[in-house]
């Protein structure tokens, strides 16, 4: 792992040859929440759980910190060299017609053709998981009319059209960025929180925005739960969880810290980690919600 040419070839083979056995449009899931609550860990473990079931997973990193590669087990020395699409000036100019930072004089293609994006920049993590590092997307439906956002918006619209796979998008912290440009085409949202008022407030705001943008199934993940009082606090704040399609409580577990940066190991072994067990429940809820459409 870590040879770029080999990684790209593997990613191409992954998308062309490894089709999941299920039919339909697959699942497109956006993961949001306050910084530090465990969005990236949730995305990485869910990727592993879906991959174990034989589904193909495209993990999309929209967080400027670019930690998803590490969490999926990509070698740190190789992952540090990944250039996100939002910083790939040559590709942006090729597709949009204007180089980032060149001013407003050029003709901007706002819907560029990007059907080669995965083949050129996808990184094969294993036979069933591929990673696409996008970088950040600006706010709301209109967003910033700049080359970077024209490209990233088209990438999101393109990847939503893929069939028979799971697409998990790890978003940047907070909700300021969260809008049509981020959520377009996604059918479910997972909002992650800690059992604190501030973190839950961000999660509830993200849930409201998700519904406004047409995402009907919103799942709440309460991470780092240490006691029954933590659960009671969230029950009170959420009105018993009635605002969400499903609610999942993840116990605080030192094994996450011990396993970092590669948290996928939590899914392996004879005795599965309680965090992975709880996220398996979430994966079943996501599949059940997908069947309802």
Secondary structure, DSSP 4 states (H G I P E B T S, - for coil): ---HHHHHHHHHHHHHH---S--SS-EEEEEEESTTSSHHHHHHHHHHHHHHTT--EEEEE--TT--HHHHTT--HHHHTTPPPGGG-HHHHHHHHSS-TTS-S-SPP-TT---TTHHHHH-EESSSSEEEEE-----SSSS---SHHHHHHHHHHHHHTT--SSEEEEEPPSBSTT-SHHHHTT--EEEEEEESSHHHHHHHHHHHHHHHHTT--EEEEEEEEE-SHHHHHHHHHHTTTTTTSSEEEEEE--HHHHHHTT-GGGGG-SSS--HHHHHHHHHHHHHHHHHHH-
